[in-house]
């Protein structure tokens, strides 16, 4: 780090490059913190974690005991061990005893993207609740036909306030906070939907992963999905660099000129044939055309064609999705204990060979990426592993839990990695450097 600081002082490094290198070095040196502890308010496994996207200060967690809690991770409530260990207790907890609390396990808890005044919880009791943070009261709720596995809201959205919900039902439901009703449903999966993720490059594009092993792309303004990922459709490594505009223009002009010449030659040939032809040939051509027209199938809407696509991205259920910050690549985790990196533009599996992992197969997993999308944190049984996104190699193995992990979250503002135990836990481990 001191070497980078010296280069920055001498002007050898630009500010942006200096910041990215410092972030990368801090993320690569994460270890179990001995001076910070978040005291868990849950009496069961913790299924969801998220730090708010506006201040990077408040941690929201949802547990299997049907409770949801909020913590201030910047200001400690008290200190122990002669002031060496900062304890962070929950600001408030909402459990089963609350008038409108969930009755069964909370599977998903997310902040409203642009304000900490609202948060959303999804539960196995089939309900999605929207909460007012200041009053801890339910503003509205949505009843779904099955257990809620995951909920998500777009951080880019300026034209809608939709909550995408993946449930044990085959349809993905979009809940509209503005109207308090379901906007519409997305049909195409053949089994329950365990993971949902909004695109980081468009507020209209939604990605879903189902228990049928399929990953589908939806444009919520149109009917049907527009793409289905196929693990057999692959390319090696990252996509090739884009051509220069001059080269592209040359190629397009050459193609257009060649096409113009060939079309003129074809036109002359057709004119000669028409002049020298006879009636028998014309009748034969007419019969062939009528047969071709009769054998042609009716054209289907692209969305309907994609909904009939049976391609799979994993051999088991898709239990986790995470898109890179630039919206160009997608990481997926499956119950087949495989991690895959997808090129979104081409829809290809990049064949990055992630080192052997062992993942939970019975419930969704929450993946997390560093700010530069260089490392992905994956809950692997009782450890959290950080993989290099582009090579698949294990860079870090974070140990400290005694039971299986369900979720992790990388806080870009403080360069902290937060994780939660999958079974009963009395405290939360906080990794930082």
C-alpha positions in Angstrom: 0.0 0.0 0.0 2.8 2.4 0.9 4.3 1.8 -2.6 1.0 2.9 -4.2 0.8 6.0 -2.0 4.4 7.0 -3.0 3.5 6.6 -6.7 0.4 8.7 -6.1 2.4 11.5 -4.4 4.9 11.6 -7.3 2.1 11.7 -9.8 2.8 8.3 -11.4 -0.7 7.0 -10.6 -3.9 8.8 -11.5 -6.5 9.2 -8.7 -9.0 6.6 -10.2 -6.3 4.0 -10.7 -5.0 4.6 -7.2 -8.5 4.1 -5.7 -9.1 0.9 -7.6 -5.7 -0.6 -6.6 -6.3 0.3 -2.9 -9.8 -1.3 -3.0 -8.4 -4.4 -4.7 -5.6 -4.8 -2.1 -8.0 -4.4 0.8 -10.5 -6.9 -0.6 -7.7 -9.4 -1.2 -6.5 -9.1 2.5 -9.8 -9.6 4.3 -9.6 -11.5 7.6 -11.7 -12.2 10.6 -12.1 -9.0 12.6 -11.1 -9.0 16.2 -12.4 -5.5 17.0 -15.9 -5.5 15.7 -18.9 -7.7 16.5 -22.5 -7.5 15.5 -24.7 -9.1 18.1 -27.4 -11.2 16.3 -31.0 -10.7 17.4 -32.1 -13.9 15.6 -32.7 -17.2 17.3 -32.5 -19.3 14.1 -30.7 -19.4 10.8 -30.2 -16.1 8.9 -31.4 -16.2 5.3 -30.8 -12.7 4.0 -28.4 -9.7 4.5 -28.2 -6.3 2.8 -26.5 -3.0 3.6 -28.5 0.0 2.4 -27.4 1.4 -1.0 -27.7 5.1 0.0 -25.5 5.5 3.1 -23.9 2.1 3.4 -24.6 2.3 7.1 -27.7 0.2 8.0 -27.6 -3.6 7.9 -30.9 -5.4 7.3 -31.2 -9.1 8.1 -34.0 -11.7 7.9 -34.1 -14.9 9.9 -35.7 -18.3 9.9 -37.4 -17.4 13.2 -39.6 -15.0 11.3 -37.8 -12.0 12.6 -36.2 -9.1 10.8 -33.6 -6.7 12.4 -31.8 -3.5 11.5 -28.3 -2.7 12.8 -26.1 0.5 12.6 -22.7 -1.0 11.5 -20.9 2.4 11.7 -21.8 3.5 15.2 -21.4 0.9 18.0 -23.8 0.6 20.9 -21.1 -0.2 23.5 -17.6 -1.5 23.8 -16.0 -4.4 25.6 -12.6 -5.8 26.4 -11.3 -2.3 27.6 -12.7 -0.7 24.5 -11.0 -2.9 22.0 -14.1 -4.7 20.7 -17.0 -2.6 19.4 -20.4 -4.2 19.9 -23.3 -3.4 17.5 -26.7 -4.4 18.7 -29.9 -4.1 16.7 -31.7 -0.8 16.5 -35.0 -2.7 16.4 -36.4 -6.2 15.8 -39.7 -7.2 14.3 -40.7 -10.8 15.2 -43.8 -13.0 15.4 -45.2 -11.0 18.3 -45.6 -8.0 16.1 -49.2 -7.3 15.0 -48.3 -7.7 11.3 -45.2 -9.8 11.7 -44.5 -12.9 9.5 -45.6 -16.3 10.8 -42.9 -18.4 9.2 -39.3 -18.0 8.1 -38.2 -14.8 6.3 -36.4 -15.8 3.2 -35.6 -12.4 1.8 -35.1 -8.9 3.3 -34.2 -5.9 1.0 -34.0 -2.2 1.4 -35.9 0.2 -0.9 -33.0 1.2 -3.3 -33.1 5.0 -2.9 -34.3 5.5 0.7 -33.9 3.7 4.0 -37.4 4.7 5.0 -38.8 1.5 3.5 -37.8 -2.1 3.4 -39.3 -5.3 2.0 -39.5 -8.8 3.4 -40.6 -12.1 1.8 -41.6 -15.1 3.9 -42.6 -18.8 3.7 -46.0 -17.7 5.0 -46.7 -16.6 1.3 -46.7 -12.9 2.1 -44.5 -10.0 0.9 -44.6 -7.1 3.4 -43.5 -3.5 2.7 -42.4 -1.8 6.0 -42.1 1.8 7.2 -38.7 1.9 8.9 -39.5 4.8 11.2 -42.8 3.4 12.5 -42.0 -0.4 12.0 -45.5 -0.8 10.6 -46.6 -2.6 7.4 -47.5 -0.1 4.6 -48.8 -2.8 2.3 -48.6 -6.5 1.7 -49.0 -8.9 -1.2 -50.3 -12.5 -1.0 -48.5 -15.0 -3.3 -49.7 -18.5 -4.1 -46.7 -20.2 -2.5 -43.5 -19.7 -0.4 -41.5 -16.6 -1.2 -37.9 -17.5 -2.0 -36.4 -14.2 -3.2 -37.5 -10.6 -3.8 -35.6 -7.9 -5.7 -35.9 -4.2 -6.7 -34.1 -2.4 -9.4 -31.5 0.2 -8.2 -31.8 1.9 -11.6 -35.5 2.2 -11.8 -37.0 5.7 -12.3 -40.2 4.7 -14.1 -41.5 2.0 -11.9 -41.6 0.7 -8.3 -41.8 -3.0 -8.9 -40.8 -5.8 -6.6 -39.9 -9.0 -8.5 -40.8 -12.1 -6.4 -39.7 -15.6 -7.0 -41.9 -18.2 -5.3 -42.5 -21.9 -5.3 -45.1 -21.2 -8.0 -43.9 -21.4 -11.7 -44.8 -17.7 -12.4 -42.7 -14.7 -11.5 -44.8 -11.9 -10.0 -44.2 -8.2 -10.1 -45.7 -6.3 -7.2 -46.3 -2.6 -7.7 -45.7 -0.5 -4.6 -47.3 2.5 -6.3 -50.7 0.8 -6.8 -50.5 -1.8 -4.1 -51.4 -4.6 -6.6 -49.7 -7.1 -8.8 -48.6 -5.5 -12.1 -48.4 -8.7 -14.1 -46.9 -12.2 -14.0 -44.1 -13.7 -16.1 -44.7 -17.3 -17.3 -42.1 -19.7 -18.7 -40.5 -21.6 -15.9 -41.6 -25.2 -15.3 -40.9 -25.3 -11.6 -40.5 -22.8 -8.7 -38.3 -19.7 -9.1 -35.5 -19.6 -6.5 -33.6 -16.5 -7.6 -34.4 -13.2 -9.1 -32.0 -10.4 -10.2 -32.6 -7.1 -11.9 -30.2 -6.0 -14.6 -27.5 -3.4 -13.7 -27.7 -1.8 -17.1 -31.5 -1.6 -17.8 -34.4 -1.0 -15.4 -36.7 -3.1 -17.7 -34.6 -6.3 -17.8 -35.2 -9.0 -15.2 -33.3 -12.3 -14.7 -34.7 -15.3 -13.0 -33.4 -18.8 -12.1 -35.7 -21.7 -11.5 -35.8 -25.1 -9.9 -36.0 -26.4 -13.5 -32.4 -25.4 -14.1 -33.3 -22.6 -16.5 -32.1 -18.9 -16.4 -34.5 -16.6 -18.3 -34.2 -13.0 -19.4 -37.4 -10.9 -19.4 -38.2 -7.4 -20.7 -41.1 -6.5 -18.5 -42.6 -4.3 -21.2 -43.2 -7.2 -23.5 -44.8 -10.6 -23.3 -42.6 -13.7 -22.7 -38.9 -14.0 -22.0 -36.5 -12.9 -24.8 -33.6 -15.2 -23.9 -32.8 -18.6 -22.2 -29.3 -19.5 -21.3 -28.0 -22.9 -22.5 -24.9 -24.4 -20.8 -23.9 -26.2 -24.0 -23.7 -22.8 -25.8 -20.2 -21.7 -24.9 -17.3 -19.5 -25.7 -13.8 -19.5 -24.3 -13.1 -16.6 -21.9 -14.2 -13.0 -22.3 -15.7 -11.7 -25.5 -13.3 -10.4 -28.1 -12.6 -6.6 -28.1 -14.9 -4.4 -30.2 -13.6 -3.3 -33.6 -12.7 0.3 -34.4 -15.4 2.4 -36.0 -13.3 2.9 -39.1 -12.8 -0.8 -39.5 -16.5 -1.5 -39.0 -17.4 1.2 -41.5 -15.0 -0.3 -44.1 -16.4 -3.7 -43.6 -20.0 -2.5 -43.9 -19.3 -0.5 -47.1 -17.5 -3.5 -48.7 -20.4 -5.8 -47.8 -23.0 -3.4 -49.1 -21.1 -2.9 -52.4 -20.7 -6.7 -52.8 -24.3 -7.2 -52.0 -25.3 -4.5 -54.5 -23.2 -6.1 -57.3 -24.6 -9.6 -56.6 -28.2 -8.3 -56.6 -27.7 -6.5 -59.9 -26.3 -9.7 -61.5 -29.2 -11.8 -60.1 -31.7 -9.2 -61.5 -30.2 -9.4 -65.0 -30.2 -13.2 -64.9 -33.9 -13.2 -63.9 -34.8 -10.9 -66.7 -33.1 -13.1 -69.3 -34.9 -16.2 -67.9 -38.2 -14.4 -68.0 -37.6 -13.4 -71.6 -36.5 -16.9 -72.8 -38.8 -18.9 -70.5 -42.1 -20.7 -71.4 -45.5 -21.2 -69.8 -44.7 -24.7 -68.4 -41.8 -23.4 -66.3 -43.9 -20.6 -64.9 -46.7 -23.1 -63.9 -44.1 -25.3 -62.2 -42.7 -22.4 -60.2 -46.3 -21.5 -59.2 -46.9 -25.0 -58.0 -43.7 -25.0 -55.9 -44.5 -21.7 -54.4 -48.0 -22.9 -53.4 -46.6 -26.0 -51.8 -44.0 -24.0 -49.8 -46.7 -21.6 -48.6 -48.9 -24.5 -47.5 -46.0 -26.2 -45.6 -44.9 -23.0 -43.8 -45.8 -22.9 -40.1 -47.4 -19.8 -38.6 -44.9 -17.4 -37.0 -44.9 -17.2 -33.3 -44.1 -14.2 -31.1 -40.4 -14.3 -30.0 -41.5 -14.3 -26.4 -43.6 -17.5 -27.0 -40.8 -19.1 -28.8 -38.4 -18.5 -25.8 -41.0 -19.8 -23.4 -41.0 -23.1 -25.3 -37.2 -23.3 -25.0 -36.2 -26.2 -22.7 -32.5 -25.2 -22.4 -30.9 -25.4 -19.0 -28.1 -23.5 -17.4 -27.5 -26.0 -14.6 -28.3 -29.7 -14.1 -30.1 -28.8 -10.8 -31.9 -25.8 -9.5 -30.5 -22.3 -10.0 -30.0 -21.2 -6.4 -28.1 -17.9 -6.9 -27.7 -15.1 -9.5 -25.4 -12.0 -9.4 -24.7 -9.6 -12.3 -21.5 -7.6 -12.6 -21.7 -3.9 -12.1 -21.3 -3.1 -15.8 -24.2 -5.4 -16.7 -22.0 -7.5 -19.2 -21.6 -10.7 -17.3 -23.7 -12.9 -15.0 -22.7 -15.3 -12.3 -24.9 -18.3 -11.5 -24.8 -20.9 -8.8 -26.7 -24.2 -9.0 -27.6 -27.1 -6.8 -25.2 -29.2 -8.9 -22.5 -27.3 -7.0 -21.4 -25.5 -10.1 -20.6 -21.8 -10.6 -20.8 -20.4 -14.1 -20.0 -17.1 -15.7 -22.1 -16.0 -18.6 -21.6 -13.4 -21.3 -24.9 -11.6 -21.4 -24.7 -10.2 -24.9 -23.9 -13.5 -26.6 -25.7 -15.7 -24.0 -22.7 -18.0 -23.9 -21.2 -19.9 -21.0 -17.6 -18.6 -20.8 -16.3 -21.9 -19.5 -14.4 -20.3 -16.6 -13.4 -23.3 -14.5 -14.3 -22.3 -10.9 -12.5 -24.5 -8.4 -14.4 -27.3 -6.7 -17.1 -25.9 -4.4 -19.7 -27.5 -2.2 -22.9 -25.6 -2.1 -26.2 -26.0 -0.1 -28.9 -27.5 -2.4 -32.0 -27.0 -0.4 -32.4 -23.2 -0.3 -31.3 -20.1 -2.3 -27.9 -18.6 -1.8 -26.9 -15.0 -1.7 -23.8 -14.2 -3.7 -21.8 -10.9 -3.5 -19.3 -9.1 -5.7 -16.6 -6.5 -5.0 -17.0 -3.1 -6.4 -14.8 -3.8 -9.4 -16.4 -7.2 -10.0 -13.1 -8.9 -9.6 -14.0 -11.2 -6.7 -17.2 -13.1 -6.0 -18.0 -14.2 -2.5 -19.9 -17.5 -2.3 -21.2 -19.3 0.8 -19.7 -22.8 0.7 -21.1 -24.8 3.6 -19.3 -23.5 6.7 -16.9 -21.1 4.9 -17.2 -18.2 2.5 -14.9 -18.4 -0.5 -13.8 -15.5 -2.7 -13.2 -16.6 -6.3 -11.5 -14.6 -9.1 -14.3 -13.9 -11.5 -12.2 -14.2 -14.6 -9.9 -17.2 -13.8 -12.1 -19.1 -11.3 -9.3 -19.5 -8.8 -9.9 -19.3 -5.0 -8.4 -16.1 -3.7 -9.7 -16.2 -0.1 -11.3 -18.7 2.2 -13.0 -17.0 5.1 -13.5 -19.3 8.1 -15.2 -18.5 11.4 -18.6 -20.1 11.3 -19.4 -23.4 12.9 -22.5 -24.1 10.8 -23.5 -23.7 7.1 -23.8 -20.3 5.7 -26.7 -19.0 3.6 -25.7 -15.4 2.6 -22.9 -12.9 2.4 -22.7 -9.2 1.6 -19.7 -7.1 0.5 -20.0 -3.5 1.8 -18.1 -1.4 -0.8 -18.1 1.7 1.4 -16.3 0.2 4.4 -14.6 -2.7 2.4 -16.2 -5.2 4.8 -17.6 -8.7 4.0 -20.6 -9.7 6.1 -21.8 -13.2 6.5 -24.4 -15.1 8.5 -24.5 -18.6 9.9 -27.1 -21.0 8.4 -28.0 -22.5 11.8 -28.8 -20.9 15.2 -26.3 -18.1 15.9 -25.8 -15.7 18.7 -23.5 -13.4 16.9 -22.4 -12.4 13.4 -18.9 -12.6 12.1 -17.7 -9.5 10.4 -14.7 -9.8 8.0 -12.6 -6.7 7.5 -9.0 -5.8 7.1 
